[in-house]
């Protein structure tokens, strides 16, 4: 079952820590995250760090990120990862 997580993103660093705590406490191999409120740099940082952290607990898990622009997709798509999808 996919879980939708809503984060405020007033402070992307704090939200990343909140995401890590969520992963640690919950059973969540599949998660949908809306990152469309973030600028391209904060979105990239969140995607890279959160996907690596999620992969440690769920190697077969999947993250789906909704991003604001095609530019973000084009920058992140080149990472060789299997645990996330950009929508």
Helices and strands as residue ranges (DSSP letters): E 3-5, H 12-25, E 30-34, H 40-57, E 62-66, H 70-76, E 84-86
